[in-house]
Amino acid sequence: MLITHSQAHLVSTAHHTVNTNELLEVSSALPFCPPSLYRPPPIRKGEDTNPVDFLPPLSKALEQLTVGALFARPRLAYTNRTILHMFDDATMLDRMNPETREANSVFMETMWNFSADVSKRRFDRKGLSQGMPFVWRALDPKVAPYSVST
């Protein structure tokens, strides 16, 4: 079976953002969510420069937020069900050789350090984070549940 790019996106990153409440925390912030575009984007540079012209009316924006809320999941952040603890199972590790246990320690330390980098992300003086007009934290290993990220 051939898997298209859109299918791969839907079963991975899109699924992940729904299951980590990314829709409510970041993506539902108008005008950053795709459904917020209520008319086609401009064809030529310099046309229609007011972003408000592309936003939905208040009633439609509230409907979008409601849909996002319906998909909200319980927070798994900072629990043992996150990517940070993907292989951190005492029963399993007790049966493994020392190299495997060390590999888990290295993995956890790497994920811990990456999470620290993610949590430091802020807006710069231009109002951007990593060149984007929002702070991307969706794949923080201390927040993202491993059950929907593998």
Secondary structure, DSSP 8 states (H G I E B T S, - for coil): ----HHHHHIIIIIHHHHHTTHIIIIITSTTSSGGG--S---SSTTSS--GGGGS--HHHHHHHHHHHHHT-----TTSTTBGGGTT--HHHHHTS-HHHHHHHHHHHHHHHHHHHHHHT----TTS-BTTBSS---TT-TTTSBGGGT-
